[in-house]
Amino acid sequence: MSSMSTQTLSTPFADELRAWRKARRLSQLDLSLSAGVSQRHISFLESGKSAPSREMVALLASTLQIPSSRRDAFFMAAGYAPARRAKGIDDPLLAPAREAIEFILERNEPYPSMALSRDWRIMAANSAMQRLSGWLIAGDPKADIPLTDLDYMDMLSDPEGLRALIVQGEEITIALLDTMIAEAAAAREVERVQHLRKLRARFPAYAPALGPLPVLELARDGWSLKFVTILTSFAPPSDPSLEGVKVELFFPADAGTRTILEAWARKAG
């Protein structure tokens, strides 16, 4: 019997499909049932014996929930042009998204809020966040602290930085890092996973569990501000530029924090 019947041909698409299926912990049968195609066809695609149509690539990308930021590579591996070209957040077509972010930041005054990129860099912040950062970093809410493009997770992970000013900072940072590592691994962002694991290695393997509603408490110079935070994001976007963009809103968790934030806003005029 010829061994050609079981031969596996390594092709870019076969490798990509197999990697995404395994990342989703699906068998070929699971994937075939979810996509509504035969297991034999999935097997032939993964072995390189069959080439997918563009429609099949789109179907599998959707079934495997491949992030928009990674779909271009999936299509190109199959020999097709990307489904959509990333426009960039400054593209005129994405103006409604920018306006929505600006609206949320402005309306959250006098409470802090900021927009974060997929890799958790600060894209924009409202005046209240500027004042909070001034107080945290320089001890003065009027201090001018440049925030744009700062890496939020690097700041949280630095024992000499922001983490030192957060009550339960270690537990909060560990919980956030573990979530981010899982998200990056699901998206097969190898370099991002490696970076986050290096940050995670600064902490113990385990940490006490946080309460049902974690309170972010910031303490400096005998003062304490307490917040509950909300992360919002866009509905699953087709443009990679918006994928992972989120807005973090800070709300006072006690009357004292509310009073201080409102007083800072009045003094700022």
C-alpha contacts under 8 A as a table, 3 or more apart, distances in Angstrom:
res1	aa1	res2	aa2	distance
2	S	5	S	6.46
3	S	6	T	5.77
3	S	7	Q	6.40
4	M	7	Q	4.93
7	Q	47	S	7.53
8	T	47	S	4.59
8	T	48	G	6.50
8	T	49	K	7.64
9	L	47	S	5.47
9	L	48	G	4.89
9	L	49	K	6.95
10	S	14	A	6.42
10	S	15	D	6.60
10	S	47	S	6.97
10	S	48	G	6.19
11	T	14	A	5.13
11	T	15	D	6.14
11	T	48	G	5.89
12	P	15	D	5.28
12	P	16	E	6.19
12	P	77	A	5.05
12	P	78	A	6.97
13	F	16	E	4.97
13	F	17	L	5.94
13	F	45	L	7.93
13	F	46	E	7.71
13	F	48	G	7.86
13	F	74	F	7.00
13	F	77	A	4.69
13	F	78	A	4.97
14	A	17	L	5.23
14	A	18	R	6.10
14	A	45	L	5.91
14	A	46	E	4.31
14	A	47	S	6.25
14	A	48	G	5.59
15	D	18	R	5.26
15	D	19	A	6.08
15	D	46	E	6.94
16	E	19	A	5.13
16	E	20	W	6.16
16	E	74	F	6.69
16	E	77	A	7.30
17	L	20	W	5.28
17	L	21	R	6.09
17	L	45	L	7.95
17	L	46	E	6.46
17	L	74	F	7.98
18	R	21	R	5.16
18	R	22	K	6.19
18	R	46	E	6.03
19	A	22	K	5.25
19	A	23	A	6.05
20	W	23	A	4.90
20	W	24	R	6.24
20	W	64	L	6.93
20	W	66	I	7.78
20	W	188	R	7.94
21	R	24	R	5.20
21	R	25	R	6.26
21	R	26	L	5.51
21	R	27	S	7.21
21	R	28	Q	7.72
21	R	31	L	7.38
21	R	64	L	6.91
22	K	25	R	4.71
22	K	26	L	5.92
22	K	27	S	7.53
23	A	26	L	7.81
23	A	185	A	7.95
23	A	186	A	6.39
23	A	188	R	7.50
24	R	64	L	7.03
24	R	186	A	7.22
26	L	29	L	7.79
26	L	30	D	5.53
26	L	31	L	6.13
27	S	30	D	5.01
27	S	31	L	6.29
28	Q	31	L	5.17
28	Q	32	S	6.06
28	Q	39	Q	6.06
28	Q	42	I	6.42
28	Q	43	S	6.93
29	L	32	S	5.06
29	L	33	L	6.15
29	L	39	Q	5.43
30	D	33	L	5.31
30	D	34	S	6.22
31	L	34	S	5.12
31	L	35	A	5.99
31	L	39	Q	7.80
31	L	42	I	7.82
31	L	63	T	7.67
31	L	64	L	7.94
32	S	35	A	5.19
32	S	36	G	5.73
32	S	37	V	5.02
32	S	38	S	5.50
32	S	39	Q	5.06
32	S	42	I	6.50
33	L	36	G	5.10
33	L	37	V	6.59
33	L	38	S	7.50
33	L	39	Q	7.78
34	S	63	T	6.66
35	A	59	L	6.86
35	A	60	L	6.67
35	A	63	T	5.92
37	V	41	H	6.93
37	V	42	I	7.56
38	S	41	H	5.28
38	S	42	I	6.64
39	Q	42	I	5.07
39	Q	43	S	6.12
40	R	43	S	4.98
40	R	44	F	6.17
41	H	44	F	5.02
41	H	45	L	6.17
41	H	50	S	7.73
42	I	45	L	5.10
42	I	46	E	6.20
43	S	46	E	5.18
43	S	47	S	6.07
44	F	47	S	5.07
44	F	48	G	6.07
44	F	49	K	4.99
44	F	50	S	5.28
45	L	48	G	5.21
45	L	49	K	6.14
45	L	50	S	5.01
45	L	51	A	6.28
45	L	52	P	6.87
46	E	49	K	7.70
47	S	50	S	7.68
48	G	51	A	6.91
51	A	78	A	7.48
52	P	55	E	7.90
52	P	56	M	5.72
52	P	57	V	6.29
52	P	78	A	6.98
53	S	56	M	5.10
53	S	57	V	6.37
54	R	57	V	5.09
54	R	58	A	6.31
54	R	75	F	7.72
54	R	80	Y	6.92
55	E	58	A	5.11
55	E	59	L	6.16
56	M	59	L	4.96
56	M	60	L	6.10
57	V	60	L	5.25
57	V	61	A	6.05
57	V	74	F	7.65
57	V	75	F	6.53
57	V	78	A	7.50
58	A	61	A	5.10
58	A	62	S	6.21
58	A	75	F	7.87
59	L	62	S	5.22
59	L	63	T	6.10
60	L	63	T	4.92
60	L	64	L	5.88
61	A	64	L	5.28
61	A	65	Q	5.98
61	A	66	I	5.33
61	A	71	R	6.88
61	A	74	F	7.54
62	S	65	Q	4.96
62	S	66	I	6.48
63	T	66	I	7.91
66	I	70	R	6.42
66	I	71	R	6.19
66	I	187	A	6.89
67	P	70	R	5.40
67	P	71	R	6.31
67	P	187	A	6.42
67	P	240	P	7.94
67	P	243	E	7.79
68	S	71	R	5.20
68	S	72	D	7.55
68	S	237	P	7.46
68	S	238	S	6.01
68	S	239	D	6.43
68	S	240	P	5.01
68	S	243	E	6.87
69	S	72	D	7.01
69	S	239	D	7.74
69	S	240	P	4.58
69	S	241	S	7.77
69	S	243	E	7.11
70	R	73	A	5.69
70	R	74	F	6.69
70	R	187	A	7.58
71	R	74	F	4.89
71	R	75	F	6.24
71	R	82	P	7.30
71	R	83	A	7.41
72	D	75	F	5.28
72	D	76	M	6.09
72	D	81	A	7.61
72	D	82	P	4.49
72	D	83	A	6.38
72	D	84	R	7.38
72	D	85	R	7.97
73	A	76	M	5.02
73	A	77	A	5.95
73	A	82	P	7.36
74	F	77	A	5.26
74	F	78	A	6.72
75	F	78	A	5.27
75	F	79	G	6.55
75	F	80	Y	5.23
75	F	81	A	6.39
75	F	82	P	5.58
75	F	83	A	7.01
76	M	79	G	4.86
76	M	80	Y	4.95
76	M	81	A	5.80
76	M	82	P	6.21
77	A	80	Y	7.38
82	P	85	R	6.58
84	R	238	S	7.65
84	R	239	D	7.03
85	R	239	D	7.40
86	A	239	D	5.57
86	A	240	P	5.58
86	A	241	S	5.93
87	K	90	D	7.75
87	K	91	D	5.72
87	K	94	L	7.94
87	K	239	D	7.00
87	K	240	P	8.00
87	K	241	S	6.58
88	G	91	D	5.56
88	G	241	S	5.19
89	I	94	L	6.24
89	I	98	R	7.47
89	I	241	S	5.65
89	I	242	L	6.96
90	D	94	L	6.84
90	D	95	A	7.26
91	D	94	L	5.49
91	D	95	A	6.89
92	P	95	A	5.14
93	L	96	P	7.54
94	L	97	A	5.39
94	L	98	R	6.64
95	A	98	R	5.10
95	A	99	E	6.07
96	P	99	E	5.02
96	P	100	A	6.06
97	A	100	A	5.06
97	A	101	I	6.34
98	R	101	I	5.15
98	R	102	E	6.22
99	E	102	E	5.05
99	E	103	F	6.01
100	A	103	F	5.04
100	A	104	I	6.25
101	I	104	I	5.26
101	I	105	L	6.23
101	I	115	A	7.10
101	I	247	V	7.29
102	E	105	L	5.18
102	E	106	E	6.08
103	F	106	E	5.24
103	F	107	R	6.01
104	I	107	R	5.21
104	I	108	N	6.16
105	L	108	N	5.42
105	L	109	E	7.15
105	L	112	P	7.92
105	L	113	S	5.71
105	L	114	M	6.61
105	L	115	A	7.95
105	L	125	A	6.88
105	L	126	N	5.43
106	E	109	E	5.76
106	E	126	N	6.32
108	N	111	Y	5.46
108	N	112	P	6.76
108	N	113	S	6.70
108	N	249	L	7.28
109	E	112	P	6.58
109	E	126	N	7.38
109	E	127	S	7.46
109	E	128	A	6.20
110	P	127	S	7.82
110	P	128	A	5.55
110	P	261	L	6.37
110	P	262	E	6.03
110	P	265	A	6.05
111	Y	128	A	5.52
111	Y	129	M	7.35
111	Y	249	L	7.82
111	Y	250	F	6.18
111	Y	251	F	6.18
111	Y	252	P	7.57
111	Y	261	L	6.60
111	Y	262	E	7.98
112	P	125	A	7.80
112	P	126	N	6.45
112	P	127	S	7.34
112	P	128	A	4.53
112	P	129	M	4.20
112	P	130	Q	7.85
112	P	132	L	7.17
112	P	249	L	6.39
112	P	250	F	5.30
112	P	251	F	7.48
113	S	125	A	5.99
113	S	126	N	5.91
113	S	128	A	7.25
113	S	129	M	5.78
113	S	247	V	6.98
113	S	248	E	5.49
113	S	249	L	4.47
113	S	250	F	5.81
114	M	122	I	6.89
114	M	123	M	7.39
114	M	124	A	5.60
114	M	125	A	4.12
114	M	126	N	6.35
114	M	129	M	6.97
114	M	247	V	5.62
114	M	248	E	5.50
114	M	249	L	6.87
115	A	122	I	5.98
115	A	123	M	5.30
115	A	124	A	5.13
115	A	125	A	6.27
115	A	245	V	7.20
115	A	246	K	5.76
115	A	247	V	4.30
115	A	248	E	6.40
116	L	119	D	7.70
116	L	120	W	5.15
116	L	121	R	5.37
116	L	122	I	4.67
116	L	123	M	5.34
116	L	124	A	7.32
116	L	245	V	5.73
116	L	246	K	5.29
116	L	247	V	6.04
116	L	248	E	7.54
117	S	120	W	4.97
117	S	121	R	5.25
117	S	122	I	6.51
117	S	123	M	6.30
117	S	244	G	6.31
117	S	245	V	4.63
117	S	246	K	6.61
118	R	121	R	7.48
118	R	243	E	6.64
118	R	244	G	4.10
118	R	245	V	5.19
118	R	246	K	7.54
119	D	151	D	7.96
119	D	244	G	7.75
120	W	151	D	6.11
120	W	152	Y	5.67
120	W	153	M	6.65
121	R	148	T	7.64
121	R	149	D	5.16
121	R	150	L	5.38
121	R	151	D	4.44
121	R	152	Y	5.67
122	I	125	A	7.43
122	I	147	L	6.50
122	I	148	T	5.23
122	I	149	D	4.95
122	I	150	L	5.49
122	I	151	D	6.60
122	I	152	Y	6.69
123	M	148	T	5.44
123	M	149	D	5.97
124	A	147	L	7.64
124	A	148	T	6.07
125	A	129	M	5.90
125	A	130	Q	6.82
125	A	147	L	7.48
125	A	148	T	7.82
126	N	129	M	5.38
126	N	130	Q	6.48
127	S	130	Q	4.95
127	S	131	R	6.29
128	A	131	R	5.07
128	A	132	L	6.16
128	A	261	L	7.59
128	A	265	A	7.22
129	M	132	L	4.96
129	M	133	S	5.99
130	Q	133	S	5.13
130	Q	134	G	6.10
130	Q	141	P	7.51
130	Q	144	D	7.33
130	Q	145	I	6.79
130	Q	147	L	7.73
131	R	134	G	5.00
131	R	135	W	6.28
131	R	140	D	7.75
131	R	141	P	4.22
131	R	142	K	5.99
131	R	143	A	7.24
131	R	264	W	7.49
132	L	135	W	5.19
132	L	136	L	6.17
132	L	141	P	5.95
133	S	136	L	4.99
133	S	137	I	5.84
133	S	138	A	7.87
133	S	141	P	7.07
133	S	145	I	6.75
134	G	137	I	5.41
134	G	138	A	5.36
134	G	139	G	6.31
134	G	140	D	5.25
134	G	141	P	4.46
134	G	142	K	6.14
134	G	143	A	4.72
134	G	144	D	6.41
134	G	145	I	5.90
135	W	138	A	5.55
135	W	139	G	4.12
135	W	140	D	4.31
135	W	141	P	4.34
135	W	142	K	7.61
135	W	143	A	7.36
136	L	139	G	5.67
136	L	140	D	7.64
136	L	141	P	7.97
136	L	162	L	7.68
136	L	165	L	7.51
136	L	220	R	6.94
137	I	140	D	7.93
137	I	145	I	7.91
137	I	162	L	7.86
138	A	141	P	7.88
138	A	143	A	6.60
139	G	220	R	7.70
139	G	221	D	7.92
140	D	143	A	5.40
141	P	264	W	7.20
142	K	268	A	7.69
147	L	150	L	5.66
150	L	155	M	7.98
151	D	154	D	5.34
151	D	155	M	6.38
152	Y	155	M	5.17
152	Y	156	L	6.30
153	M	156	L	4.97
153	M	157	S	5.96
153	M	177	L	7.96
154	D	157	S	5.11
154	D	158	D	6.14
154	D	199	L	7.61
155	M	158	D	5.47
155	M	161	G	6.00
155	M	162	L	5.61
155	M	163	R	7.18
156	L	159	P	7.82
156	L	161	G	7.02
156	L	162	L	5.38
156	L	163	R	4.93
156	L	169	G	7.83
156	L	173	T	6.42
157	S	161	G	7.75
157	S	162	L	7.79
157	S	163	R	6.30
157	S	173	T	6.80
157	S	199	L	6.38
157	S	202	R	7.68
158	D	161	G	4.98
158	D	162	L	6.79
158	D	163	R	6.23
158	D	164	A	8.00
159	P	162	L	7.39
159	P	163	R	5.64
159	P	164	A	5.73
160	E	163	R	7.15
160	E	164	A	6.07
161	G	164	A	5.87
161	G	165	L	7.54
162	L	165	L	5.42
162	L	166	I	6.81
163	R	166	I	5.24
163	R	169	G	5.22
163	R	170	E	7.04
163	R	173	T	7.92
164	A	167	V	7.89
164	A	169	G	7.00
165	L	169	G	7.49
165	L	218	L	5.59
165	L	219	A	5.35
165	L	220	R	6.37
166	I	169	G	4.52
166	I	216	L	7.13
166	I	217	E	5.75
166	I	218	L	4.68
166	I	219	A	6.27
167	V	216	L	7.31
167	V	217	E	5.34
167	V	218	L	6.18
167	V	219	A	6.91
168	Q	171	E	5.42
168	Q	172	I	6.27
168	Q	217	E	7.79
169	G	172	I	5.21
169	G	173	T	5.99
170	E	173	T	5.25
170	E	174	I	6.07
170	E	203	F	7.34
170	E	207	A	7.82
171	E	174	I	5.21
171	E	175	A	6.23
171	E	207	A	5.76
171	E	208	P	6.60
171	E	209	A	7.34
171	E	210	L	7.04
172	I	175	A	5.28
172	I	176	L	6.27
172	I	210	L	7.51
173	T	176	L	5.12
173	T	177	L	5.99
174	I	177	L	5.12
174	I	178	D	6.05
174	I	200	R	6.88
174	I	203	F	7.15
174	I	207	A	7.35
175	A	178	D	5.30
175	A	179	T	6.36
176	L	179	T	5.20
176	L	180	M	6.20
177	L	180	M	5.00
177	L	181	I	6.02
177	L	196	L	6.83
177	L	199	L	7.97
177	L	200	R	6.47
178	D	181	I	5.20
178	D	182	A	6.30
178	D	200	R	7.75
179	T	182	A	5.26
179	T	183	E	6.31
180	M	183	E	5.03
180	M	184	A	6.08
180	M	196	L	7.65
181	I	184	A	5.15
181	I	185	A	5.98
181	I	193	V	5.68
181	I	196	L	6.25
181	I	197	R	7.16
182	A	185	A	5.13
182	A	186	A	6.14
183	E	186	A	5.15
183	E	187	A	6.38
184	A	187	A	5.06
184	A	188	R	6.13
184	A	189	E	5.28
184	A	190	V	7.57
184	A	192	R	6.48
184	A	193	V	5.77
185	A	188	R	4.83
185	A	189	E	6.02
185	A	190	V	7.04
185	A	193	V	6.20
186	A	189	E	7.80
189	E	192	R	5.37
189	E	193	V	6.15
190	V	193	V	5.15
190	V	194	Q	6.25
191	E	194	Q	5.09
191	E	195	H	6.23
192	R	195	H	5.12
192	R	196	L	6.16
193	V	196	L	5.17
193	V	197	R	6.02
194	Q	197	R	5.15
194	Q	198	K	6.30
195	H	198	K	5.23
195	H	199	L	6.57
196	L	199	L	5.05
196	L	200	R	6.07
197	R	200	R	4.75
197	R	201	A	6.01
198	K	201	A	5.16
198	K	202	R	7.15
199	L	202	R	5.68
199	L	203	F	7.87
200	R	203	F	5.70
201	A	204	P	7.36
201	A	205	A	7.92
204	P	207	A	6.73
210	L	213	L	7.76
210	L	214	P	5.98
211	G	214	P	5.40
213	L	228	V	7.67
214	P	228	V	6.94
215	V	226	K	6.44
215	V	227	F	5.62
215	V	228	V	5.21
215	V	229	T	7.88
215	V	253	A	7.23
216	L	226	K	5.63
216	L	227	F	5.00
216	L	228	V	6.14
216	L	229	T	7.61
217	E	224	S	6.69
217	E	225	L	5.64
217	E	226	K	4.32
217	E	227	F	6.30
218	L	224	S	5.60
218	L	225	L	5.17
218	L	226	K	6.34
219	A	222	G	6.84
219	A	223	W	5.62
219	A	224	S	4.37
219	A	225	L	6.46
220	R	223	W	5.33
220	R	224	S	6.55
224	S	257	T	7.65
225	L	252	P	7.78
225	L	256	G	7.55
225	L	257	T	5.08
226	K	252	P	6.01
226	K	253	A	5.21
226	K	254	D	6.55
226	K	257	T	6.10
227	F	250	F	5.91
227	F	251	F	5.31
227	F	252	P	4.67
227	F	253	A	4.68
227	F	254	D	7.75
227	F	257	T	7.83
228	V	250	F	5.98
228	V	251	F	5.41
228	V	252	P	6.51
228	V	253	A	5.79
229	T	248	E	6.61
229	T	249	L	5.44
229	T	250	F	4.62
229	T	251	F	6.18
230	I	248	E	5.61
230	I	249	L	5.13
230	I	250	F	6.74
231	L	246	K	6.39
231	L	247	V	5.63
231	L	248	E	4.54
231	L	249	L	6.45
232	T	246	K	5.41
232	T	247	V	5.22
232	T	248	E	6.51
233	S	244	G	7.13
233	S	245	V	6.14
233	S	246	K	4.44
233	S	247	V	6.44
234	F	237	P	6.76
234	F	242	L	7.33
234	F	243	E	7.68
234	F	245	V	7.26
234	F	246	K	7.27
236	P	243	E	7.12
237	P	240	P	7.12
237	P	242	L	6.25
237	P	243	E	6.03
238	S	243	E	7.90
239	D	242	L	5.93
239	D	243	E	6.86
240	P	243	E	4.98
241	S	245	V	7.92
242	L	245	V	5.37
252	P	255	A	7.22
252	P	257	T	5.53
252	P	258	R	5.33
253	A	257	T	6.98
253	A	258	R	7.85
254	D	257	T	5.62
254	D	258	R	6.56
255	A	258	R	5.07
255	A	259	T	6.16
256	G	259	T	5.16
256	G	260	I	6.35
257	T	260	I	5.23
257	T	261	L	6.23
258	R	261	L	5.32
258	R	262	E	6.16
259	T	262	E	5.30
259	T	263	A	6.10
260	I	263	A	5.07
260	I	264	W	6.22
261	L	264	W	5.17
261	L	265	A	6.33
262	E	265	A	5.08
262	E	266	R	6.31
263	A	266	R	5.14
263	A	267	K	6.27
264	W	267	K	5.21
264	W	268	A	6.18
265	A	268	A	5.10
265	A	269	G	6.49
266	R	269	G	5.18
